[in-house]
Amino acid sequence: MAIICTTTSPAEKEQEPKQSFENDQTPPIVFNPSLLNLQSQIPNQFIWPDEEKPSIDIPVLDVPFIDLSSQDSTLEASRLITEACTKHGFFLVVNHGVSESLISDAHRLMGSFFDMPLAGKQRAQRKLGESSGYAGSFTGRFSTKLPWKETLSFRFSNENNGSRTVQDYFSCTLGQEFEQFGNVYQEYCEAMSSLSLKIMELLGLSLGVNRDYFRGFFEENDSIMRLNHYPPCQTPDLTLGTGPHCDPSSLTILHQDHVNGLQVFVDNQWRSIPPNPKAFVVNIGDTFMALSNGIFKSCLHRAVVNRESARKSMAFFLCPKRDKVVKPPSEILDKTPRRYPDFTWPMFLEFTQKHYRADENTLDSFSNWVITNKNPI
């Protein structure tokens, strides 16, 4: 049974992680790019500390290309994945079998949504503590170091064949006129789910586990799809599109448009991963890092903005079924001491939504929180 985190009692408050949500009583700023861009300076809430401001002219990260079209290259793909995932957890997938027209339609509709007036987008307003809905920056959650972006997130469930969670979301939240959105993103999420299961087979081989082990673990995944829009910014050297963080989910499959912006922190230096329309960017998340007992790394990354062009991307966050217990397989534990406690995805998700702002220490902070509060599975 999944144990979901609950609000702590006053006696437990001192056991909460230090980096918690802010209780500023000032009404949150509204992120409306069309109005904010008319100002000569961006509001202070979007200005990041000097040590976290974006770097200029950074080198490109050398990430391997994993070709999924040839069974003959499975061993080589496994070797390349092992090399990348023990260092930074990022690789590119090509010849992935996802329809180019489907990707194009998904990008087109994403543009249509973010081009809507703010009031239209706010019909899907994300509620505090939830992971689905529209968010203009994170103005309802934080009052400092706000990201220069807006997002639309929605749940995808592969628990039952024929589940129409995405179609239902668009129809119920935005109305029947968004039926095409629901159809396209339902199909896109199903394609991402299938692709993620293929990748899980390679991750299993790379870790010396039966190739079907992780595929079976995620077969009935309960995942999150997110559309990202990073508007142009008049002072891009002062802010970030997305702050430095590690993804708490298991696996992220990202498709970028033509605008550069993704950066990864490797060897104490920020490095970029340029857009490639033929490839998906894949990275390991904290939950899979726990499943691998820390062998594969969930790496710090961020997104930067620019003055001239909007940037858009689509991210599929693979997550396990809600009642799945996250713990490494015996083949791994036979070789390495246990690093993280048992947990379920709802526990970790609620921790990041209500108790902690994701960064490079999220998994360790969550593990300490679970142990300190003695949350049983």
C-alpha contacts under 8 A as a table, 3 or more apart, distances in Angstrom:
res1	aa1	res2	aa2	distance
1	M	323	D	5.60
1	M	377	I	7.01
2	A	322	R	6.44
2	A	323	D	4.76
2	A	324	K	7.52
2	A	325	V	7.90
2	A	344	T	6.02
2	A	346	P	7.08
2	A	347	M	7.73
2	A	377	I	6.80
3	I	344	T	7.06
3	I	346	P	7.38
3	I	347	M	6.36
3	I	375	N	7.67
3	I	376	P	7.39
3	I	377	I	6.20
4	I	346	P	5.73
4	I	347	M	4.85
4	I	350	E	7.30
5	C	346	P	7.76
5	C	347	M	5.34
5	C	350	E	6.28
5	C	351	F	6.96
8	T	11	A	7.89
8	T	12	E	5.72
8	T	13	K	6.36
9	S	12	E	5.25
9	S	13	K	6.47
10	P	13	K	5.16
11	A	14	E	7.14
12	E	15	Q	5.35
12	E	16	E	7.05
13	K	16	E	5.44
15	Q	369	W	7.26
15	Q	372	T	7.12
15	Q	373	N	7.53
16	E	20	S	7.88
16	E	355	H	7.45
16	E	369	W	6.86
17	P	20	S	6.51
17	P	355	H	7.27
17	P	356	Y	6.97
17	P	365	S	6.75
17	P	369	W	7.14
19	Q	355	H	7.68
19	Q	356	Y	5.65
19	Q	357	R	6.51
20	S	354	K	7.80
20	S	355	H	5.17
20	S	356	Y	4.86
20	S	357	R	6.59
21	F	141	R	6.56
21	F	142	F	6.49
21	F	354	K	7.07
21	F	355	H	6.38
21	F	356	Y	6.69
21	F	357	R	7.28
22	E	141	R	7.19
22	E	142	F	5.87
22	E	143	S	7.00
24	D	143	S	7.20
28	P	139	T	5.55
28	P	140	G	6.08
28	P	143	S	6.96
29	I	139	T	6.10
30	V	136	G	7.19
30	V	139	T	6.85
31	F	36	L	7.49
31	F	136	G	5.16
31	F	137	S	6.18
31	F	139	T	7.32
31	F	150	E	7.91
32	N	35	L	5.61
32	N	36	L	6.06
32	N	118	L	6.91
32	N	136	G	7.39
33	P	36	L	4.92
33	P	37	N	5.70
33	P	231	P	6.67
34	S	37	N	5.68
34	S	38	L	7.06
35	L	38	L	5.46
35	L	39	Q	7.46
36	L	39	Q	5.63
36	L	42	I	6.81
37	N	40	S	7.51
37	N	42	I	7.69
37	N	232	P	7.97
37	N	233	C	6.65
37	N	234	Q	6.49
39	Q	42	I	6.72
40	S	234	Q	7.19
41	Q	234	Q	7.15
41	Q	235	T	6.96
42	I	46	F	6.70
42	I	47	I	7.46
42	I	234	Q	7.44
42	I	235	T	7.02
43	P	46	F	5.82
43	P	47	I	7.18
44	N	47	I	5.18
44	N	144	T	7.84
45	Q	143	S	6.07
45	Q	144	T	4.70
45	Q	145	K	5.85
45	Q	146	L	5.88
46	F	144	T	6.66
46	F	145	K	5.31
46	F	146	L	4.66
46	F	147	P	6.38
46	F	148	W	6.92
46	F	238	L	7.81
46	F	239	T	5.85
46	F	240	L	7.90
47	I	144	T	7.83
47	I	145	K	6.07
47	I	146	L	7.48
47	I	238	L	5.32
47	I	239	T	5.05
48	W	52	E	6.20
48	W	53	K	5.85
48	W	144	T	7.97
48	W	145	K	5.20
48	W	146	L	7.91
48	W	238	L	6.16
48	W	239	T	5.45
48	W	240	L	7.35
49	P	52	E	5.40
49	P	53	K	6.26
49	P	145	K	7.90
50	D	53	K	5.26
53	K	237	D	6.54
53	K	238	L	5.92
53	K	239	T	6.27
53	K	240	L	7.09
54	P	237	D	6.02
54	P	238	L	7.38
54	P	239	T	7.21
54	P	240	L	6.79
54	P	304	V	6.59
55	S	58	I	6.51
55	S	270	W	7.41
58	I	270	W	6.52
58	I	271	R	5.64
58	I	272	S	6.74
59	P	270	W	7.65
59	P	271	R	5.17
59	P	272	S	6.36
60	V	271	R	5.19
60	V	272	S	4.69
60	V	273	I	6.03
60	V	274	P	7.42
61	L	264	V	7.61
61	L	271	R	5.11
61	L	272	S	5.57
61	L	273	I	5.89
63	V	84	A	7.10
63	V	90	F	6.55
63	V	91	F	5.21
63	V	92	L	6.77
64	P	80	L	6.43
64	P	81	I	7.63
64	P	84	A	7.26
64	P	91	F	5.32
64	P	92	L	6.14
65	F	91	F	6.35
65	F	92	L	4.81
65	F	93	V	5.78
65	F	94	V	6.63
66	I	77	A	5.74
66	I	80	L	7.66
66	I	81	I	7.86
66	I	91	F	7.18
66	I	92	L	5.96
66	I	93	V	4.79
66	I	94	V	6.07
67	D	70	S	6.78
67	D	73	S	7.66
67	D	77	A	7.32
67	D	93	V	6.13
67	D	94	V	5.08
67	D	95	N	5.72
67	D	96	H	7.29
68	L	71	Q	7.47
68	L	93	V	7.10
68	L	94	V	6.48
68	L	95	N	5.59
68	L	96	H	5.55
69	S	95	N	5.46
69	S	96	H	6.82
69	S	97	G	7.84
70	S	73	S	5.71
70	S	74	T	7.39
71	Q	74	T	5.50
72	D	75	L	7.68
73	S	76	E	5.22
73	S	77	A	6.00
74	T	77	A	5.02
74	T	78	S	6.08
74	T	202	L	7.53
75	L	78	S	5.02
75	L	79	R	6.23
76	E	79	R	5.05
76	E	80	L	6.23
77	A	80	L	5.14
77	A	81	I	6.08
77	A	202	L	7.44
78	S	81	I	5.14
78	S	82	T	6.14
78	S	202	L	5.81
78	S	203	L	7.13
78	S	205	L	6.40
78	S	206	S	4.96
79	R	82	T	5.18
79	R	83	E	6.28
79	R	206	S	6.69
80	L	83	E	5.13
80	L	84	A	6.20
81	I	84	A	5.13
81	I	85	C	5.79
81	I	91	F	7.14
81	I	202	L	7.87
81	I	203	L	7.30
81	I	206	S	6.82
82	T	85	C	5.26
82	T	86	T	5.99
82	T	203	L	7.94
82	T	206	S	5.56
82	T	207	L	7.53
82	T	296	F	7.78
83	E	86	T	5.69
83	E	87	K	6.63
84	A	87	K	5.35
84	A	88	H	5.89
84	A	89	G	5.55
84	A	90	F	6.20
84	A	91	F	6.73
85	C	88	H	5.43
85	C	89	G	3.71
85	C	90	F	6.44
85	C	284	I	7.29
85	C	295	I	7.99
85	C	296	F	4.91
85	C	297	K	5.67
86	T	89	G	6.55
86	T	295	I	6.12
86	T	296	F	4.80
86	T	297	K	5.70
87	K	296	F	7.66
87	K	297	K	6.55
88	H	266	V	6.62
88	H	297	K	5.72
88	H	298	S	6.77
88	H	299	C	5.29
89	G	283	N	5.26
89	G	284	I	5.10
89	G	296	F	6.52
89	G	297	K	5.17
89	G	298	S	5.76
89	G	299	C	6.10
90	F	281	V	7.15
90	F	282	V	5.71
90	F	283	N	4.42
90	F	284	I	6.79
90	F	299	C	7.92
91	F	281	V	6.09
91	F	282	V	5.40
91	F	283	N	6.52
92	L	279	A	6.03
92	L	280	F	5.58
92	L	281	V	4.70
92	L	282	V	5.87
93	V	96	H	6.38
93	V	279	A	5.41
93	V	280	F	5.22
93	V	281	V	6.56
93	V	282	V	7.06
94	V	278	K	6.36
94	V	279	A	4.85
94	V	280	F	6.85
95	N	278	K	7.74
95	N	279	A	7.72
96	H	195	L	7.18
96	H	279	A	7.88
98	V	102	L	7.45
98	V	103	I	7.58
98	V	191	A	6.48
99	S	102	L	5.18
99	S	103	I	6.47
100	E	103	I	5.13
100	E	104	S	6.10
101	S	104	S	4.92
101	S	105	D	6.04
102	L	105	D	5.09
102	L	106	A	6.14
102	L	184	V	7.24
102	L	187	E	7.98
102	L	188	Y	6.79
103	I	106	A	5.13
103	I	107	H	6.27
103	I	188	Y	7.46
104	S	107	H	5.17
104	S	108	R	6.11
105	D	108	R	4.99
105	D	109	L	6.15
105	D	184	V	7.11
106	A	109	L	5.36
106	A	110	M	6.11
106	A	184	V	6.43
106	A	185	Y	6.63
106	A	188	Y	7.34
107	H	110	M	5.03
107	H	111	G	6.32
107	H	257	D	7.87
107	H	312	K	8.00
107	H	313	S	7.94
107	H	314	M	7.85
108	R	111	G	5.22
108	R	112	S	6.40
109	L	112	S	4.83
109	L	113	F	6.20
109	L	181	F	6.64
110	M	113	F	5.21
110	M	114	F	6.38
110	M	227	L	6.73
111	G	114	F	5.35
111	G	115	D	6.01
111	G	312	K	7.99
112	S	115	D	5.17
112	S	116	M	6.63
113	F	116	M	5.49
113	F	121	K	7.15
114	F	117	P	7.98
114	F	121	K	7.33
114	F	229	H	7.07
116	M	120	G	6.07
116	M	121	K	6.43
117	P	120	G	5.45
117	P	121	K	6.68
118	L	121	K	5.20
118	L	122	Q	6.12
119	A	122	Q	5.05
119	A	123	R	6.70
120	G	123	R	5.54
121	K	124	A	5.98
121	K	125	Q	7.13
121	K	134	Y	6.64
122	Q	125	Q	4.54
122	Q	134	Y	6.42
123	R	173	T	7.14
123	R	174	L	6.47
124	A	133	G	5.18
124	A	134	Y	5.26
124	A	173	T	5.93
124	A	174	L	6.53
125	Q	133	G	5.28
125	Q	134	Y	4.57
125	Q	135	A	6.32
126	R	130	E	6.67
126	R	131	S	7.26
126	R	132	S	5.88
126	R	133	G	3.96
126	R	134	Y	4.93
126	R	135	A	5.72
127	K	130	E	5.57
127	K	132	S	7.89
127	K	133	G	7.33
128	L	140	G	6.80
128	L	141	R	6.91
129	G	350	E	7.38
129	G	353	Q	5.13
129	G	354	K	5.59
130	E	353	Q	6.82
131	S	153	S	6.81
131	S	154	F	7.38
131	S	224	I	7.99
131	S	353	Q	7.39
132	S	152	L	7.35
132	S	153	S	4.74
132	S	154	F	4.63
132	S	155	R	6.55
132	S	224	I	7.99
133	G	151	T	8.00
133	G	152	L	5.45
133	G	153	S	5.11
133	G	154	F	6.20
134	Y	150	E	7.43
134	Y	151	T	5.67
134	Y	152	L	4.37
134	Y	153	S	6.48
135	A	138	F	6.35
135	A	150	E	5.60
135	A	151	T	5.29
135	A	152	L	6.44
136	G	139	T	6.79
136	G	149	K	6.62
136	G	150	E	4.38
136	G	151	T	6.60
137	S	146	L	6.35
137	S	147	P	5.50
137	S	148	W	6.10
137	S	149	K	5.14
137	S	150	E	5.11
137	S	151	T	7.48
138	F	141	R	5.39
138	F	142	F	6.04
138	F	146	L	6.29
138	F	147	P	7.01
139	T	142	F	5.59
139	T	143	S	6.31
139	T	146	L	7.00
140	G	143	S	7.87
142	F	145	K	7.74
142	F	146	L	6.94
143	S	146	L	6.82
145	K	239	T	7.88
145	K	243	G	7.85
146	L	240	L	7.95
147	P	239	T	7.10
147	P	240	L	5.52
147	P	241	G	4.86
147	P	242	T	5.14
147	P	243	G	6.46
148	W	230	Y	6.28
148	W	231	P	7.22
148	W	233	C	7.77
148	W	239	T	6.91
148	W	240	L	5.98
148	W	241	G	4.46
148	W	242	T	7.06
148	W	305	V	7.56
149	K	228	N	7.02
149	K	229	H	5.58
149	K	230	Y	4.48
149	K	231	P	6.48
149	K	241	G	5.53
149	K	242	T	7.35
150	E	228	N	6.17
150	E	229	H	5.34
150	E	230	Y	6.67
151	T	226	R	6.64
151	T	227	L	5.45
151	T	228	N	4.68
151	T	229	H	6.15
152	L	226	R	5.61
152	L	227	L	5.13
152	L	228	N	6.86
153	S	224	I	6.77
153	S	225	M	5.53
153	S	226	R	4.22
153	S	227	L	6.34
154	F	166	V	7.00
154	F	169	Y	7.28
154	F	224	I	5.76
154	F	225	M	5.38
154	F	226	R	6.55
155	R	165	T	6.89
155	R	166	V	6.62
155	R	222	D	7.21
155	R	223	S	5.87
155	R	224	I	4.67
155	R	225	M	6.22
156	F	165	T	5.76
156	F	166	V	5.92
156	F	186	Q	7.85
156	F	189	C	6.76
156	F	222	D	5.88
156	F	223	S	5.09
156	F	224	I	5.83
156	F	225	M	6.90
157	S	160	N	7.55
157	S	163	S	6.79
157	S	165	T	6.29
157	S	220	E	7.25
157	S	221	N	6.07
157	S	222	D	4.46
157	S	223	S	6.19
158	N	161	N	6.59
158	N	163	S	6.70
158	N	190	E	7.79
158	N	193	S	7.64
158	N	219	E	7.20
158	N	220	E	4.87
158	N	221	N	5.30
158	N	222	D	6.27
159	E	163	S	7.32
159	E	219	E	7.71
159	E	220	E	4.25
159	E	221	N	6.29
159	E	222	D	7.06
159	E	321	K	7.44
160	N	163	S	5.43
160	N	220	E	7.36
164	R	167	Q	5.38
164	R	168	D	6.07
164	R	186	Q	6.94
165	T	168	D	5.18
165	T	169	Y	6.10
165	T	186	Q	7.60
166	V	169	Y	5.02
166	V	170	F	6.52
166	V	182	G	5.76
166	V	183	N	7.84
166	V	185	Y	6.66
166	V	186	Q	5.12
167	Q	170	F	5.50
167	Q	171	S	6.28
167	Q	179	E	7.05
167	Q	181	F	7.68
167	Q	182	G	3.94
167	Q	183	N	5.84
167	Q	185	Y	7.60
167	Q	186	Q	5.97
168	D	171	S	5.18
168	D	172	C	5.85
168	D	182	G	7.19
169	Y	172	C	5.37
169	Y	173	T	5.74
169	Y	174	L	7.90
169	Y	182	G	7.34
170	F	173	T	5.27
170	F	174	L	5.35
170	F	175	G	6.57
170	F	176	Q	7.76
170	F	178	F	6.07
170	F	179	E	6.82
170	F	181	F	6.92
170	F	182	G	5.34
171	S	174	L	5.70
171	S	175	G	4.55
171	S	176	Q	5.03
171	S	177	E	7.70
171	S	178	F	6.27
171	S	179	E	6.14
171	S	182	G	7.08
172	C	175	G	5.73
172	C	176	Q	7.74
174	L	177	E	7.62
174	L	178	F	6.34
175	G	178	F	5.82
175	G	179	E	7.59
176	Q	179	E	5.31
177	E	180	Q	7.64
178	F	181	F	5.23
178	F	182	G	6.51
179	E	182	G	5.08
179	E	183	N	6.26
180	Q	183	N	5.06
180	Q	184	V	6.12
181	F	184	V	5.33
181	F	185	Y	6.03
182	G	185	Y	5.40
182	G	186	Q	5.80
183	N	186	Q	5.21
183	N	187	E	6.29
184	V	187	E	5.25
184	V	188	Y	6.08
185	Y	188	Y	4.71
185	Y	189	C	5.89
186	Q	189	C	5.29
186	Q	190	E	6.23
187	E	190	E	5.10
187	E	191	A	6.22
188	Y	191	A	5.06
188	Y	192	M	6.22
189	C	192	M	4.89
189	C	193	S	6.03
189	C	225	M	7.20
189	C	316	F	7.34
190	E	193	S	5.05
190	E	194	S	6.24
191	A	194	S	5.18
191	A	195	L	6.11
192	M	195	L	4.99
192	M	196	S	5.97
192	M	253	I	7.40
192	M	316	F	6.77
193	S	196	S	5.12
193	S	197	L	6.38
193	S	221	N	7.78
193	S	318	L	7.42
194	S	197	L	5.26
194	S	198	K	6.61
195	L	198	K	5.21
195	L	199	I	6.37
196	S	199	I	4.98
196	S	200	M	6.09
196	S	251	L	7.69
196	S	253	I	7.72
196	S	318	L	7.29
197	L	200	M	4.89
197	L	201	E	6.50
197	L	214	F	7.90
197	L	215	R	5.15
197	L	218	F	7.04
197	L	219	E	7.00
198	K	201	E	5.31
198	K	202	L	6.87
198	K	215	R	7.37
199	I	202	L	5.19
199	I	203	L	6.27
200	M	203	L	4.90
200	M	204	G	6.09
200	M	211	R	7.57
200	M	214	F	5.57
200	M	215	R	5.33
201	E	204	G	5.16
201	E	205	L	6.40
201	E	211	R	4.53
201	E	212	D	5.97
201	E	213	Y	7.65
201	E	214	F	6.61
201	E	215	R	5.85
202	L	205	L	5.10
202	L	206	S	6.07
202	L	211	R	6.67
203	L	206	S	4.96
203	L	207	L	6.24
203	L	211	R	7.65
203	L	214	F	7.79
204	G	207	L	5.20
204	G	208	G	6.25
204	G	209	V	4.85
204	G	210	N	6.01
204	G	211	R	4.81
204	G	212	D	7.32
204	G	213	Y	6.73
204	G	214	F	6.17
205	L	208	G	5.11
205	L	209	V	5.60
205	L	210	N	6.42
205	L	211	R	5.29
206	S	209	V	7.52
207	L	292	S	7.57
207	L	332	I	7.65
208	G	331	E	7.37
208	G	332	I	7.86
209	V	213	Y	6.85
209	V	329	P	7.81
209	V	331	E	6.38
209	V	332	I	7.73
210	N	213	Y	5.43
211	R	214	F	7.03
211	R	215	R	7.25
212	D	215	R	5.06
212	D	216	G	5.89
213	Y	216	G	5.34
213	Y	217	F	6.32
214	F	217	F	4.77
214	F	218	F	6.23
215	R	218	F	5.40
215	R	219	E	5.82
216	G	219	E	5.01
216	G	220	E	7.97
217	F	220	E	7.54
217	F	320	P	7.05
217	F	324	K	7.75
218	F	221	N	4.92
218	F	319	C	7.36
218	F	320	P	5.37
218	F	321	K	7.01
220	E	320	P	7.18
220	E	321	K	5.83
221	N	318	L	6.92
221	N	319	C	5.75
221	N	320	P	4.67
221	N	321	K	4.75
222	D	318	L	7.35
222	D	319	C	5.53
222	D	320	P	5.70
222	D	321	K	5.01
222	D	322	R	6.83
223	S	316	F	7.44
223	S	317	F	5.79
223	S	318	L	4.91
223	S	319	C	4.68
223	S	320	P	7.16
224	I	316	F	6.04
224	I	317	F	5.08
224	I	318	L	6.72
224	I	319	C	7.35
225	M	314	M	7.55
225	M	315	A	5.93
225	M	316	F	4.57
225	M	317	F	6.10
226	R	314	M	5.92
226	R	315	A	5.17
226	R	316	F	6.37
226	R	317	F	7.87
227	L	312	K	7.51
227	L	313	S	6.19
227	L	314	M	4.76
227	L	315	A	6.48
228	N	312	K	5.44
228	N	313	S	5.20
228	N	314	M	6.15
228	N	315	A	7.77
229	H	310	A	7.18
229	H	311	R	5.96
229	H	312	K	4.63
229	H	313	S	6.87
230	Y	241	G	6.10
230	Y	305	V	6.53
230	Y	310	A	5.58
230	Y	311	R	4.99
230	Y	312	K	6.17
231	P	305	V	7.49
231	P	309	S	7.15
231	P	310	A	4.44
231	P	311	R	6.50
232	P	305	V	6.59
232	P	306	N	5.60
232	P	307	R	4.96
232	P	308	E	5.75
232	P	309	S	5.35
232	P	310	A	4.99
232	P	311	R	7.84
233	C	236	P	5.38
233	C	305	V	6.70
233	C	306	N	5.89
233	C	307	R	4.89
233	C	308	E	7.71
234	Q	306	N	7.83
234	Q	307	R	5.35
235	T	238	L	5.80
235	T	239	T	7.33
235	T	306	N	7.92
235	T	307	R	6.90
236	P	239	T	5.62
236	P	240	L	7.23
236	P	304	V	7.58
236	P	305	V	5.65
236	P	306	N	5.22
236	P	307	R	6.17
239	T	304	V	7.71
239	T	305	V	7.77
240	L	243	G	5.88
240	L	302	R	7.73
240	L	303	A	6.33
240	L	304	V	4.97
240	L	305	V	6.29
241	G	302	R	7.48
241	G	303	A	4.99
241	G	304	V	4.93
241	G	305	V	5.54
242	T	302	R	5.24
242	T	303	A	4.79
242	T	304	V	6.86
243	G	301	H	7.83
243	G	302	R	5.25
243	G	303	A	6.84
244	P	300	L	5.97
244	P	301	H	5.25
244	P	302	R	4.67
244	P	303	A	7.99
244	P	359	D	6.13
244	P	360	E	7.51
245	H	299	C	7.96
245	H	300	L	5.14
245	H	301	H	5.66
245	H	302	R	6.57
245	H	358	A	5.54
245	H	359	D	3.88
245	H	360	E	5.47
246	C	285	G	6.61
246	C	286	D	6.84
246	C	298	S	6.03
246	C	299	C	5.72
246	C	300	L	4.91
246	C	301	H	6.46
246	C	358	A	6.64
246	C	359	D	5.62
246	C	360	E	5.44
246	C	362	T	7.45
247	D	250	S	7.74
247	D	252	T	7.64
247	D	284	I	7.77
247	D	285	G	4.82
247	D	286	D	6.05
247	D	298	S	7.19
247	D	358	A	7.53
248	P	285	G	5.44
248	P	286	D	4.63
248	P	287	T	5.98
248	P	348	F	7.50
248	P	349	L	7.43
248	P	352	T	7.76
248	P	358	A	7.50
248	P	362	T	7.41
248	P	363	L	7.40
249	S	252	T	7.36
249	S	285	G	5.04
249	S	286	D	5.94
249	S	287	T	5.36
249	S	288	F	7.39
249	S	317	F	5.99
249	S	318	L	6.26
249	S	319	C	5.59
250	S	284	I	6.25
250	S	285	G	4.45
250	S	286	D	6.11
250	S	287	T	4.56
250	S	288	F	4.48
250	S	289	M	7.52
250	S	317	F	7.02
250	S	318	L	5.54
250	S	319	C	5.52
250	S	320	P	7.64
251	L	282	V	7.07
251	L	283	N	5.88
251	L	284	I	4.90
251	L	285	G	5.11
251	L	288	F	6.90
251	L	317	F	5.83
251	L	318	L	5.07
251	L	319	C	7.36
252	T	281	V	7.88
252	T	282	V	5.53
252	T	283	N	5.31
252	T	284	I	6.59
252	T	285	G	6.82
252	T	315	A	6.45
252	T	316	F	5.61
252	T	317	F	4.66
252	T	318	L	6.23
253	I	280	F	6.19
253	I	281	V	5.78
253	I	282	V	4.69
253	I	283	N	6.91
253	I	315	A	5.66
253	I	316	F	5.15
253	I	317	F	6.68
254	L	280	F	5.51
254	L	281	V	4.96
254	L	282	V	6.29
254	L	313	S	6.89
254	L	314	M	5.61
254	L	315	A	4.44
254	L	316	F	6.45
255	H	277	P	7.48
255	H	279	A	7.26
255	H	280	F	5.16
255	H	281	V	6.39
255	H	313	S	5.65
255	H	314	M	5.30
255	H	315	A	6.62
256	Q	259	V	7.46
256	Q	275	P	5.63
256	Q	276	N	7.20
256	Q	277	P	7.08
256	Q	280	F	7.86
256	Q	312	K	6.47
256	Q	313	S	4.45
256	Q	314	M	6.65
257	D	275	P	6.48
257	D	276	N	7.93
257	D	277	P	6.92
257	D	311	R	6.73
257	D	312	K	5.75
257	D	313	S	5.95
258	H	275	P	5.69
258	H	276	N	7.41
258	H	277	P	7.33
258	H	311	R	7.68
259	V	274	P	7.97
259	V	275	P	6.63
259	V	309	S	7.33
259	V	310	A	7.56
259	V	311	R	5.48
259	V	312	K	7.73
260	N	273	I	7.68
260	N	274	P	5.44
260	N	275	P	5.99
260	N	311	R	7.62
261	G	272	S	7.28
261	G	273	I	7.80
261	G	274	P	7.41
261	G	303	A	5.16
261	G	304	V	4.90
261	G	305	V	6.32
261	G	311	R	7.60
262	L	272	S	5.75
262	L	273	I	5.71
262	L	274	P	7.12
262	L	301	H	7.41
262	L	302	R	6.12
262	L	303	A	4.71
262	L	304	V	6.73
263	Q	270	W	6.11
263	Q	271	R	5.30
263	Q	272	S	4.24
263	Q	273	I	6.13
263	Q	301	H	5.60
263	Q	302	R	5.39
263	Q	303	A	5.97
263	Q	304	V	7.55
264	V	270	W	5.49
264	V	271	R	5.24
264	V	272	S	6.17
264	V	273	I	7.55
264	V	299	C	7.23
264	V	300	L	6.09
264	V	301	H	4.25
264	V	302	R	6.54
265	F	268	N	6.34
265	F	269	Q	5.41
265	F	270	W	4.42
265	F	271	R	6.24
265	F	299	C	7.06
265	F	300	L	5.53
265	F	301	H	5.85
266	V	269	Q	5.41
266	V	270	W	6.30
266	V	271	R	6.98
266	V	299	C	7.91
276	N	279	A	5.44
276	N	280	F	7.69
277	P	280	F	7.86
283	N	298	S	7.32
283	N	299	C	7.98
284	I	288	F	6.39
284	I	289	M	6.88
284	I	296	F	7.30
284	I	297	K	6.47
284	I	298	S	5.06
284	I	299	C	7.46
285	G	288	F	5.59
285	G	289	M	6.25
285	G	297	K	7.71
285	G	298	S	4.92
285	G	299	C	7.78
286	D	289	M	4.85
286	D	290	A	6.28
286	D	297	K	7.83
286	D	298	S	5.44
286	D	362	T	7.89
286	D	363	L	6.04
287	T	290	A	5.14
287	T	291	L	6.34
287	T	326	V	7.43
287	T	345	W	7.78
287	T	363	L	7.92
288	F	291	L	4.67
288	F	292	S	6.08
288	F	296	F	7.72
289	M	292	S	5.15
289	M	293	N	6.16
289	M	294	G	5.04
289	M	295	I	6.86
289	M	296	F	5.47
289	M	297	K	5.76
289	M	298	S	6.08
290	A	293	N	4.81
290	A	294	G	5.75
290	A	326	V	7.29
290	A	327	K	6.81
290	A	328	P	6.95
290	A	339	R	7.71
290	A	340	Y	6.28
291	L	294	G	7.59
291	L	326	V	6.17
291	L	327	K	5.28
291	L	328	P	4.36
291	L	329	P	7.44
292	S	295	I	5.42
292	S	296	F	6.06
292	S	328	P	5.65
292	S	329	P	7.98
292	S	332	I	7.11
293	N	296	F	7.77
293	N	327	K	7.86
293	N	328	P	5.92
293	N	332	I	7.31
293	N	333	L	7.63
293	N	336	T	7.69
293	N	338	R	6.57
293	N	339	R	5.92
293	N	340	Y	6.99
294	G	297	K	6.41
294	G	339	R	7.08
299	C	360	E	7.36
300	L	359	D	7.35
300	L	360	E	5.72
305	V	310	A	7.89
305	V	311	R	7.57
306	N	309	S	6.38
306	N	310	A	7.66
319	C	345	W	7.08
320	P	324	K	6.36
320	P	345	W	6.55
321	K	324	K	5.51
321	K	345	W	7.59
322	R	344	T	6.63
322	R	345	W	5.90
322	R	346	P	6.06
323	D	344	T	6.45
323	D	345	W	7.79
324	K	344	T	6.05
324	K	345	W	7.51
325	V	342	D	6.38
325	V	343	F	5.67
325	V	344	T	5.03
325	V	345	W	7.86
325	V	377	I	7.64
326	V	342	D	5.66
326	V	343	F	5.35
326	V	344	T	5.72
326	V	345	W	7.48
327	K	340	Y	7.89
327	K	341	P	7.45
327	K	342	D	5.49
327	K	343	F	7.42
328	P	332	I	6.40
328	P	333	L	6.57
329	P	332	I	5.68
329	P	333	L	6.51
330	S	333	L	4.90
330	S	334	D	5.82
331	E	334	D	5.46
331	E	335	K	7.10
332	I	335	K	5.48
332	I	336	T	6.33
333	L	336	T	5.15
333	L	337	P	6.24
333	L	338	R	6.44
334	D	337	P	7.85
338	R	341	P	7.88
340	Y	367	S	6.12
341	P	367	S	6.30
341	P	370	V	7.51
341	P	371	I	7.29
342	D	377	I	6.93
343	F	347	M	6.70
343	F	348	F	7.42
343	F	377	I	6.49
344	T	347	M	5.45
344	T	348	F	6.70
344	T	377	I	7.67
345	W	348	F	5.16
345	W	349	L	5.96
346	P	349	L	5.04
346	P	350	E	6.01
347	M	350	E	5.45
347	M	351	F	6.24
348	F	351	F	5.02
348	F	352	T	6.44
348	F	366	F	7.11
349	L	352	T	5.30
349	L	353	Q	6.21
350	E	353	Q	4.93
350	E	354	K	5.77
350	E	355	H	7.49
351	F	354	K	5.53
351	F	355	H	5.04
351	F	356	Y	6.13
351	F	366	F	7.11
352	T	355	H	5.84
352	T	356	Y	4.89
352	T	357	R	6.07
352	T	358	A	6.23
352	T	362	T	7.90
353	Q	356	Y	6.77
353	Q	357	R	7.58
356	Y	362	T	7.54
357	R	362	T	7.85
358	A	361	N	7.61
358	A	362	T	5.55
359	D	362	T	5.56
360	E	363	L	7.90
361	N	364	D	5.47
361	N	365	S	5.97
362	T	365	S	5.16
362	T	366	F	5.97
363	L	366	F	5.06
363	L	367	S	6.05
364	D	367	S	5.06
364	D	368	N	6.20
365	S	368	N	5.19
365	S	369	W	6.12
366	F	369	W	4.93
366	F	370	V	6.13
367	S	370	V	5.15
367	S	371	I	6.23
368	N	371	I	5.15
368	N	372	T	5.90
369	W	372	T	5.10
369	W	373	N	5.92
370	V	373	N	5.32
370	V	374	K	5.70
370	V	375	N	5.44
371	I	374	K	4.90
371	I	375	N	6.84
